Structure formats: C-alpha cells, structure tokens
C-alpha cells in the first residue's frame, strides 16, 4: 500500500487519482484490531437493530472520524506539531471509553426493564393483567394477558432513539487513522485544501463502508439465527442484555487503555 502523504509531498502528477486508495485505507483501518467492529456488532445486537440503524451507526462513525481528523490536523498545522496524534490519542481513547460505558449502562438498564415486563406469569397474574388492560372481543383472560405481553415486548424494542444510535457511532469514530491525519497535514502545508477535503472524505467513506457491512451482517445474522433455530427464542429477550453487557465490558477495556496511555495505571 503506497504512502499517500509521501506521494502528495513529492508532487505526484495527479494525486487525485489516489482517492480509491484512500477509500481502501479507510476500510482497512476499520478492520484493524481494537477498532469499532466488535462494538458496532454488539451494539446492533443489543438494540435488535435493523439494516437502516446499522447504516446510521456506520455513517455516524465516519462523521466522527472526519471531525476528529480535521481537528487534530488543524491543531498540528497551526502549532507546527506533526506528532499531535500521539499526544491526543490517549485522551481520545479515554473519552471514547467513558462515553461507551455511559450508553452501555443505559442499554443494560433498558434491557432489564424489558425482560421484567415479559417474564412468565402465573394464571392469577394473567387474570389480573387481563382485568386491568381489558380483553378484546372474543378473548379470554389468558389470551388478553398474552396479547398485552407481546405488545409490551415489541413496544420496548424502541427504547433506543436514532439520536443515541448516531451518538454511539460518533464516539466510535474517535480513534482516527494516522494516515488520514498525515495526508491532511501535507495537503494543508501545500495549500491543496480541496485535495485534503477529498482525501479525508475518501478515508471516511471506506471506514463507513466496513462498519455498515459489519452492522448489517450482525443485524441479519441475529434475525436469521432466531428464525432458523427455535431453541434460540428463549434467549431472544436476554440477548440485548448480554450484548449490552459486552459493550460495557469493551468500554471498560477502552477506558483502561486510555488511562494506561496517560500513565494513570
């Protein structure tokens, strides 16, 4: 893989031709260990997300990545420090980890609330529920209670808003690609602002493509597994709780990494 920053700095005849390479670098960056792949997949499973929500998640991560790259590159350009990423990265890791923990805690609490709503009840409880909520015409007490149970269950699936999904994806983009920052710094130094914008956008498109693919695969795989294996149905209500706990564990790991990088551990 060519060093795009060196190519641009050495005055390539047409560096715009390397935009596809920048897209590929962005896609490969998303596949690096410790990036957002596992977080994205676990989050989609935790919220029982759809393909559209997976797309929102990936695009939000790309936007967060673009903002952080521009912020660090501009800071490095104006203070004349090309090592700005090395100094900022521990803080970005720490902030990202803390934000992930906060949202994961909300996911876990919401999942526990939903599970408590749909726990099996005894016959007396069904009668009581049916009496409280009313039965449709032709329903007995047991049928009315079961209907209410299903309505509560599926209504609870909307406990995560699009804003929260976008925010989670945004924080997932907090760890920028060093190559993207290096290329942007070179473009700024050569006053090729249009090329810099295009290159960072290309990096982010590649990143988004990978993360969207991971999210859609997680959403599709979960739905497919649940439809094909009836034994998984009893775990379907607990899967968001398990995935939310996994997201929180990853957030803790990221936070500890940031603290260690800052010398706090």
Buried (B, 14 or more C-beta within 10 A) or exposed (E): EEEBBEBBBEEBEEBEEBBEBBBBBBBBBBEEEEBBBBBBBBBBBBBBBBBEBBBBBBBBBBBBBBBBBBBBBBBBBEEEEBEBBEEBBBEBBBBBBBBBBEBBBEBBEBBBEBBEBBEEBEEEEBBBBBEEEEBEEEBEBBBBBBBBBEEBBEEBEEBBEEEBBBBBBBBBBBBBBBBBBBBBBBBBEBEBEEBBBBBBBBBBBBBBBBBBBBBBBBBBEBBEEBEEEEEEEEEEBEBBBBBBBBBBEBBBEBBBBBBEBEEEE
